[in-house]
Amino acid sequence: MPEKILFVDGDQATLNWLKAKFAKEGFDVDTANRGDLAWSKIQADPPDILITELTLPDLTGLELVRRVKQDSHYRYVGMFILSLRTDPQDIAASLDAGAEQYIMKRPGSDIELIAKIRARKAQSKKNTGLGSMQELGNQFSFCSAKGGSGTTSVCINTAYALAKLSHGADIVVVDMVLPLGTIGLSLGYKSENTVARLSNLGVKALDPSLIKKYVSPPLRWGFRVLIGANNPNEATSIDIELVRDLFMNLRQIYDYVLVDFGRMLSRLSLPILETSNGIILIVTPDMSTVHSTRLVAEYLQSHNISRNQLILVNNRTVGRVWTTTQDIEREIQLPLMETLPYEVEHMTMAINDAVPFMEKFPNNAACMGFTDLARQLLQRAKQATG
């Protein structure tokens, strides 16, 4: 498909000329003579590239660029400035705001612009091998060897902490605890739009615009939610191949995808676990669960999941009554990356009120553990892109 370009300029004659010129070169071209109109068009159907003049009848081109840049839904939109203004301060401000290129209007600027757009696309193909401008977001999966280990609570509160630490990041929490999910109940979120229903639409491939309709808007805690299934009948009919496609799309749409699997190792979960930046493996300090967790860790490593992908978290520790850190690390042969204190009563109160633990008890010591875990995920994400 040809790249879609949106030109924004207050001069209609300029827009007409640019549209004719770029359409002749094979681009899909749209135009807007005001910033507010351009913003509406971007929201309705995001272009691949936005090219705007700085001087517009309403908001400035700089304001438009900032608005697009600050909305993570449009982080793949390339932005160019094509302007009559030659002040170095305008150029610096445009680049700081998020524009990739600043081109001054002059004879031959259209040729320069076309060359830069084509070079941009060629570089993208070289970097990704896919011909796509999109970079994958970060995916972290949460699972345990035993039910009742608090996997959902750790996932929710890590998402909460991640939203606090990474301002502006678009985060989605996906509930894949099948056949009945737990994320929605824990947050008081209900929806008929589930992974199960999405996978059974009868389509061969999932479209990002369709997926967004199934994901919740941002909840007040700074992250979105996607429910896996609302009942066992839904869960049994999930299309595994489309679920793989779903998660690839989610990583293209959102900055962070946090997946709650609970106690679930299957043909459905394994491909998603394999492609995760990290797998948060929840263990509780009793030898039965510790032994089972070692078996899960060995199983994952036998399926091309490296030890470096595994993040071992000890949940519900209390005094010297439970198994020690040394015992856990010796048995599982992995270092404990985080230890969370025993807070079952407070955690239950938060779940009953359908809010994250960190919001209800912000001064509790466990919040430090969730925040530290979120920092570790941020560091892994940084290393992955660095």
C-alpha positions as CSV (number, residue, x, y, z in Angstrom):
1,M,0.0,0.0,0.0
2,P,1.2,3.5,-0.7
3,E,2.2,5.6,2.3
4,K,-0.5,8.0,3.4
5,I,0.6,11.6,3.8
6,L,-1.4,14.4,5.5
7,F,-0.4,17.9,4.4
8,V,-1.4,20.8,6.7
9,D,-1.1,24.4,5.4
10,G,-3.2,27.5,5.6
11,D,-2.7,28.3,1.9
12,Q,-5.1,26.3,-0.2
13,A,-3.2,26.8,-3.4
14,T,-0.1,25.3,-1.8
15,L,-2.2,22.3,-0.6
16,N,-3.6,21.7,-4.1
17,W,-0.1,21.8,-5.6
18,L,1.4,19.5,-3.1
19,K,-1.5,17.0,-3.4
20,A,-1.1,16.9,-7.2
21,K,2.6,16.5,-7.0
22,F,2.8,13.8,-4.4
23,A,-0.2,11.8,-5.8
24,K,1.7,11.7,-9.1
25,E,4.6,10.2,-7.2
26,G,2.4,7.4,-5.9
27,F,1.5,8.6,-2.4
28,D,-1.9,8.5,-0.8
29,V,-2.5,12.2,-0.1
30,D,-4.9,14.1,2.2
31,T,-4.9,17.8,3.1
32,A,-6.1,20.1,5.9
33,N,-6.1,23.9,5.9
34,R,-6.4,24.2,9.7
35,G,-4.7,22.5,12.7
36,D,-8.0,21.4,14.3
37,L,-9.1,19.8,11.1
38,A,-5.8,18.0,10.8
39,W,-6.1,16.7,14.3
40,S,-9.6,15.4,13.6
41,K,-8.4,13.6,10.5
42,I,-5.4,12.1,12.4
43,Q,-7.8,10.8,15.1
44,A,-10.1,9.3,12.5
45,D,-7.5,7.7,10.2
46,P,-3.8,8.3,11.2
47,P,-1.5,9.0,8.3
48,D,2.0,7.5,8.0
49,I,3.5,10.9,7.7
50,L,2.3,14.4,8.8
51,I,3.8,17.4,7.0
52,T,2.8,20.8,8.3
53,E,3.5,24.4,8.0
54,L,4.3,26.2,11.3
55,T,1.9,29.1,10.6
56,L,-1.7,28.0,10.6
57,P,-5.0,29.9,11.0
58,D,-5.8,28.4,14.4
59,L,-3.2,26.4,16.4
60,T,0.4,26.4,15.3
61,G,2.1,23.6,13.4
62,L,4.3,23.2,16.5
63,E,1.3,22.7,18.7
64,L,0.0,20.1,16.3
65,V,3.3,18.2,16.3
66,R,3.4,18.2,20.1
67,R,-0.2,17.0,20.3
68,V,0.6,14.0,18.0
69,K,3.8,13.3,19.8
70,Q,2.2,13.2,23.2
71,D,-0.5,10.7,22.2
72,S,1.1,7.3,22.1
73,H,-1.6,6.0,19.7
74,Y,0.2,8.0,17.0
75,R,3.8,7.4,17.9
76,Y,4.4,5.8,14.5
77,V,3.4,8.9,12.6
78,G,6.4,10.5,11.0
79,M,6.3,14.3,11.3
80,F,8.0,16.8,8.9
81,I,7.9,20.6,9.0
82,L,7.6,22.4,5.6
83,S,7.7,26.1,6.3
84,L,8.5,29.5,5.0
85,R,10.0,30.4,8.4
86,T,13.8,30.4,8.5
87,D,14.6,31.3,12.1
88,P,17.0,28.8,13.7
89,Q,14.9,28.9,16.9
90,D,11.9,27.7,14.9
91,I,13.9,24.8,13.6
92,A,15.3,23.9,17.0
93,A,11.8,24.1,18.6
94,S,10.3,21.9,15.9
95,L,12.9,19.2,16.2
96,D,12.6,19.3,20.0
97,A,8.8,18.9,19.7
98,G,9.2,15.7,17.7
99,A,9.5,16.6,14.1
100,E,12.0,14.4,12.2
101,Q,12.9,16.9,9.5
102,Y,12.6,20.7,9.0
103,I,12.5,21.7,5.3
104,M,12.3,25.3,4.2
105,K,9.9,26.2,1.4
106,R,12.0,27.1,-1.7
107,P,12.4,25.9,-5.2
108,G,13.1,22.2,-5.1
109,S,11.8,21.6,-1.6
110,D,9.2,19.2,-2.9
111,I,12.0,17.1,-4.5
112,E,14.0,17.2,-1.2
113,L,10.9,16.2,0.7
114,I,10.1,13.2,-1.5
115,A,13.7,12.0,-1.3
116,K,13.7,12.2,2.6
117,I,10.4,10.3,2.8
118,R,11.7,7.6,0.5
119,A,14.9,7.4,2.4
120,R,13.0,7.1,5.7
121,K,11.0,4.2,4.3
122,A,14.1,2.4,3.0
123,Q,15.8,2.8,6.4
124,S,12.7,1.3,8.1
125,K,12.8,-1.8,5.8
126,K,16.6,-2.2,6.5
127,N,16.1,-1.9,10.3
128,T,13.0,-4.2,10.6
129,G,13.0,-6.4,7.5
130,L,9.3,-5.8,7.4
131,G,8.9,-2.5,5.6
132,S,7.0,-1.2,8.7
133,M,7.8,2.0,10.7
134,Q,6.5,0.4,13.8
135,E,8.7,-0.8,16.6
136,L,7.5,-3.4,19.0
137,G,6.5,-2.4,22.4
138,N,7.6,-4.3,25.5
139,Q,5.7,-7.4,26.7
140,F,6.0,-8.9,30.2
141,S,4.2,-12.0,31.3
142,F,3.2,-13.0,34.8
143,C,2.7,-16.6,35.8
144,S,3.1,-19.1,38.6
145,A,3.4,-22.8,39.3
146,K,0.5,-22.9,41.7
147,G,-2.9,-21.2,41.9
148,G,-3.4,-18.7,44.6
149,S,0.1,-17.3,44.5
150,G,-1.1,-13.8,43.9
151,T,-0.1,-13.5,40.2
152,T,-3.0,-11.2,39.3
153,S,-2.3,-8.9,42.3
154,V,1.4,-8.6,41.4
155,C,0.5,-8.0,37.7
156,I,-2.1,-5.3,38.5
157,N,0.1,-3.4,41.0
158,T,3.1,-3.6,38.8
159,A,1.1,-2.0,36.0
160,Y,0.0,0.7,38.4
161,A,3.6,1.4,39.5
162,L,4.7,1.3,35.9
163,A,2.2,3.9,34.9
164,K,3.4,6.1,37.7
165,L,7.1,5.8,36.7
166,S,6.6,6.0,33.0
167,H,4.4,9.0,32.5
168,G,2.6,9.0,29.1
169,A,3.3,5.4,28.3
170,D,0.4,3.5,26.9
171,I,0.0,0.3,29.0
172,V,-2.4,-2.6,28.6
173,V,-3.0,-5.4,31.0
174,V,-4.3,-8.6,29.3
175,D,-6.1,-11.2,31.4
176,M,-5.3,-14.6,30.1
177,V,-6.2,-16.5,33.2
178,L,-8.5,-19.0,31.5
179,P,-11.3,-20.2,31.5
180,L,-12.3,-17.4,34.0
181,G,-10.3,-14.3,34.3
182,T,-9.5,-12.4,37.4
183,I,-8.3,-8.9,36.3
184,G,-11.8,-7.6,35.6
185,L,-13.1,-8.8,39.0
186,S,-10.1,-7.3,40.8
187,L,-10.7,-3.9,39.2
188,G,-14.5,-3.8,38.9
189,Y,-14.2,-3.7,35.1
190,K,-16.8,-5.5,33.0
191,S,-16.8,-5.9,29.2
192,E,-18.3,-8.3,26.6
193,N,-15.3,-7.5,24.4
194,T,-12.9,-10.3,25.2
195,V,-9.9,-12.1,23.6
196,A,-12.2,-15.1,23.0
197,R,-14.8,-13.1,21.1
198,L,-12.2,-11.3,19.1
199,S,-10.5,-14.5,18.1
200,N,-13.8,-16.0,16.9
201,L,-14.9,-13.2,14.5
202,G,-13.9,-15.4,11.6
203,V,-11.3,-13.0,10.2
204,K,-8.0,-14.3,8.9
205,A,-5.9,-11.5,10.4
206,L,-6.6,-8.9,13.1
207,D,-6.6,-5.2,12.3
208,P,-5.2,-2.7,14.9
209,S,-8.4,-0.5,14.6
210,L,-10.5,-3.6,15.5
211,I,-8.3,-4.5,18.4
212,K,-8.6,-1.1,19.9
213,K,-12.3,-1.5,20.1
214,Y,-11.8,-4.5,22.4
215,V,-9.3,-2.9,24.7
216,S,-10.7,-0.6,27.4
217,P,-10.1,3.1,27.4
218,P,-7.4,4.1,30.0
219,L,-8.7,3.4,33.4
220,R,-8.1,5.9,36.2
221,W,-5.0,4.1,37.3
222,G,-3.1,4.8,34.1
223,F,-3.5,1.5,32.2
224,R,-6.0,-0.3,29.9
225,V,-7.5,-3.7,30.3
226,L,-8.3,-6.5,27.8
227,I,-10.4,-9.4,29.2
228,G,-9.6,-13.0,28.1
229,A,-13.0,-14.7,28.5
230,N,-16.1,-14.2,30.5
231,N,-17.1,-17.8,30.8
232,P,-15.7,-21.3,30.1
233,N,-17.6,-21.7,26.9
234,E,-15.9,-18.7,25.4
235,A,-12.5,-19.9,26.5
236,T,-12.7,-23.3,24.9
237,S,-13.2,-21.8,21.5
238,I,-10.2,-19.4,21.4
239,D,-8.3,-19.5,18.1
240,I,-4.6,-20.0,19.0
241,E,-3.2,-18.7,15.7
242,L,-5.3,-15.5,16.0
243,V,-4.2,-15.0,19.6
244,R,-0.5,-15.0,18.4
245,D,-1.5,-12.4,15.8
246,L,-3.3,-10.4,18.6
247,F,-0.3,-10.1,20.8
248,M,2.0,-9.1,17.9
249,N,-0.5,-6.3,17.1
250,L,-0.8,-5.3,20.8
251,R,3.0,-4.8,20.9
252,Q,2.7,-2.6,17.8
253,I,0.0,-0.5,19.4
254,Y,1.0,-0.2,23.0
255,D,4.2,0.7,24.8
256,Y,3.8,-2.0,27.4
257,V,1.8,-5.2,27.3
258,L,1.5,-6.9,30.7
259,V,-0.1,-10.4,30.5
260,D,-1.5,-12.3,33.5
261,F,-1.5,-16.0,32.8
262,G,-1.9,-17.1,36.4
263,R,-1.2,-20.9,36.6
264,M,-1.4,-21.6,32.9
265,L,1.2,-23.4,30.7
266,S,-0.3,-24.5,27.5
267,R,-0.1,-24.3,23.7
268,L,-1.8,-21.0,24.0
269,S,0.5,-19.4,26.6
270,L,3.9,-20.8,25.4
271,P,4.2,-18.8,22.2
272,I,3.4,-15.6,24.1
273,L,5.8,-16.4,26.9
274,E,8.6,-17.1,24.4
275,T,8.3,-13.6,22.9
276,S,8.1,-11.8,26.2
277,N,10.9,-9.4,27.2
278,G,10.6,-10.9,30.6
279,I,8.6,-13.6,32.5
280,I,7.7,-12.7,36.1
281,L,7.6,-16.1,37.8
282,I,5.7,-15.8,41.1
283,V,6.8,-18.1,43.9
284,T,5.4,-18.3,47.5
285,P,7.7,-19.4,50.3
286,D,6.6,-22.9,50.9
287,M,8.6,-25.9,49.6
288,S,5.8,-27.4,47.7
289,T,5.4,-24.3,45.5
290,V,9.2,-23.7,45.4
291,H,9.6,-27.3,44.0
292,S,6.8,-26.8,41.4
293,T,8.3,-23.4,40.4
294,R,11.7,-25.2,39.7
295,L,9.9,-27.6,37.4
296,V,8.1,-24.7,35.6
297,A,11.4,-22.8,35.2
298,E,13.1,-26.0,33.7
299,Y,10.1,-26.5,31.4
300,L,10.3,-22.9,30.1
301,Q,14.1,-23.2,29.5
302,S,13.5,-26.4,27.6
303,H,11.3,-24.4,25.2
304,N,14.0,-21.9,24.1
305,I,13.3,-19.4,27.0
306,S,16.5,-18.2,28.4
307,R,17.3,-17.9,32.1
308,N,17.7,-14.2,31.6
309,Q,14.0,-13.9,30.6
310,L,12.9,-15.3,34.0
311,I,12.3,-12.8,36.8
312,L,11.8,-14.6,40.1
313,V,9.5,-12.8,42.6
314,N,8.9,-14.1,46.1
315,N,5.4,-13.2,47.2
316,R,3.9,-13.3,50.8
317,T,7.1,-13.7,52.9
318,V,6.7,-13.4,56.7
319,G,9.5,-13.5,59.3
320,R,11.3,-16.8,59.7
321,V,8.2,-19.0,59.5
322,W,8.7,-19.5,55.8
323,T,11.4,-20.9,53.4
324,T,14.4,-18.6,53.3
325,T,15.7,-16.7,50.3
326,Q,18.7,-19.0,50.1
327,D,16.6,-22.1,50.1
328,I,14.4,-20.8,47.3
329,E,17.4,-19.7,45.1
330,R,19.2,-23.0,45.7
331,E,16.1,-25.1,44.7
332,I,15.1,-23.0,41.6
333,Q,18.6,-22.1,40.6
334,L,17.6,-18.5,39.9
335,P,18.2,-15.3,41.9
336,L,15.3,-13.7,43.6
337,M,14.8,-10.3,41.9
338,E,12.1,-9.1,44.3
339,T,10.6,-10.0,47.7
340,L,7.1,-8.9,48.6
341,P,5.8,-9.0,52.2
342,Y,2.8,-10.9,53.5
343,E,-0.2,-8.6,53.0
344,V,-3.0,-11.0,52.2
345,E,-5.6,-9.2,54.4
346,H,-4.8,-5.8,53.0
347,M,-4.7,-7.3,49.4
348,T,-8.1,-8.8,49.9
349,M,-9.5,-5.5,51.1
350,A,-8.2,-3.8,47.9
351,I,-9.7,-6.6,45.7
352,N,-13.0,-6.3,47.5
353,D,-13.0,-2.5,46.8
354,A,-12.0,-3.2,43.2
355,V,-8.9,-1.0,43.3
356,P,-5.1,-1.7,43.1
357,F,-3.4,-2.4,46.4
358,M,-1.0,0.5,45.8
359,E,-3.9,3.0,45.6
360,K,-5.7,1.8,48.7
361,F,-2.6,1.4,50.8
362,P,0.0,3.8,49.3
363,N,2.2,3.9,52.4
364,N,2.4,0.1,52.8
365,A,5.9,-1.4,52.5
366,A,4.7,-3.7,49.8
367,C,4.3,-0.7,47.5
368,M,8.1,-0.3,47.5
369,G,8.4,-3.8,46.2
370,F,5.9,-3.3,43.3
371,T,7.7,0.0,42.4
372,D,11.1,-1.7,42.4
373,L,9.8,-4.5,40.2
374,A,8.3,-1.9,37.8
375,R,11.7,-0.1,37.7
376,Q,13.4,-3.4,36.8
377,L,10.9,-3.9,33.9
378,L,11.7,-0.3,32.7
379,Q,15.4,-1.1,32.8
380,R,14.9,-4.3,30.8
381,A,12.8,-2.3,28.2
382,K,15.6,0.2,28.0
383,Q,18.2,-2.4,27.4
384,A,16.0,-4.1,24.7
385,T,15.9,-0.8,22.7
386,G,19.4,0.4,23.6
